């Protein structure tokens, strides 16, 4: 499985969207500070994720939550 995930910082001010095959391990890396882009906003919590059986679909979907309409949807609905 390939997962597209949305993380939220504990203060709720920052979000991160990513893709991985190892969801729990990826969250651990974000919270341990091993991801330079997100290290300064930790701790992180998993806000939501979508699982895909095909990586091509996951890569295409990952573009949506990073778009303006995807961010608006996430803020309003998730």
PyMOL commands that set and color helices and strands:
alter all, ss='L'
color gray80, all
select helices_A, chain A and resi 23-32+39-41+55-66+68-77
alter helices_A, ss='H'
color red, helices_A
select strands_A, chain A and resi 2-9+15-20+44-52
alter strands_A, ss='S'
color yellow, strands_A
deselect
rebuild
show_as cartoon
